[in-house]
Amino acid sequence: MNQEEIELLKQTLAEQKKTNKTLTMLLLIVCIVLVGIIVCGVLLLPKILGLISALHTTLDELQPAISGINNFDYDSLNASVSQLKDAITSLNNFLSVFH
């Protein structure tokens, strides 16, 4: 081998060492992040499942109220409002005499 080939091999070896060191650091970072995600998942999963359970319970409790709103008698409400309007108009006409 001549001197140029030896220098080229040395440069290649140096680049491979840098690449290897960079890849090792990246692997370490990925492992740390993965462990962090797993720990957060283990700690937060029971809380998330509890929250979902509470939401289901709340929705089950609200279901009768929602059904009640759907079955509300709007015709009776409109009739009552109309009667109230007539009563207020009559009262207003009566009280206008005293102005």
JORAMO-V670005 format. One record per pair of residues at least 4 apart in sequence whose ideal C-beta (glycine too) atoms are under 8 Angstrom apart, sorted by the first residue. I is the first residue (numbers start at 1). GAP is how many residues later the second one is. D is the distance in Angstrom with one decimal. If there is no record, write none. Layout:
i:gap:d
I:GAP:D
I:GAP:D
This chain:
i:gap:d
1:4:4.6
1:5:5.7
2:4:7.3
3:4:6.3
4:4:6.2
5:4:6.3
6:4:6.4
7:4:6.4
8:4:6.3
9:4:6.2
10:4:6.4
11:4:6.4
12:4:6.3
13:4:6.5
14:4:6.6
15:4:6.2
16:4:6.1
17:4:6.3
18:4:6.3
19:4:6.2
20:4:6.3
21:4:6.6
22:4:6.3
23:4:6.2
24:4:6.5
25:4:6.4
26:4:6.3
27:4:6.3
28:4:6.4
29:4:6.3
30:4:6.2
31:4:6.3
32:4:6.4
33:4:6.4
34:4:6.4
35:4:6.2
36:4:6.2
37:4:6.1
38:4:6.3
39:4:6.2
40:4:5.5
41:4:5.5
43:4:7.7
44:4:5.8
45:4:6.2
46:4:6.2
47:4:6.4
48:4:6.5
49:4:6.4
50:4:6.3
51:4:6.4
52:4:6.5
53:4:6.4
54:4:6.2
55:4:6.3
56:4:6.3
57:4:6.4
58:4:6.2
59:4:6.7
62:4:5.8
63:4:6.3
64:4:6.2
65:4:6.6
66:4:6.5
67:4:6.2
68:4:6.8
72:5:7.4
73:4:6.6
74:4:6.2
75:4:6.4
76:4:6.3
77:4:6.3
78:4:6.3
79:4:6.4
80:4:6.3
81:4:6.3
82:4:6.6
83:4:6.4
84:4:6.3
85:4:6.2
86:4:6.4
87:4:6.3
88:4:6.1
89:4:6.4
90:4:6.4
91:4:6.2
92:4:6.2
95:4:7.5
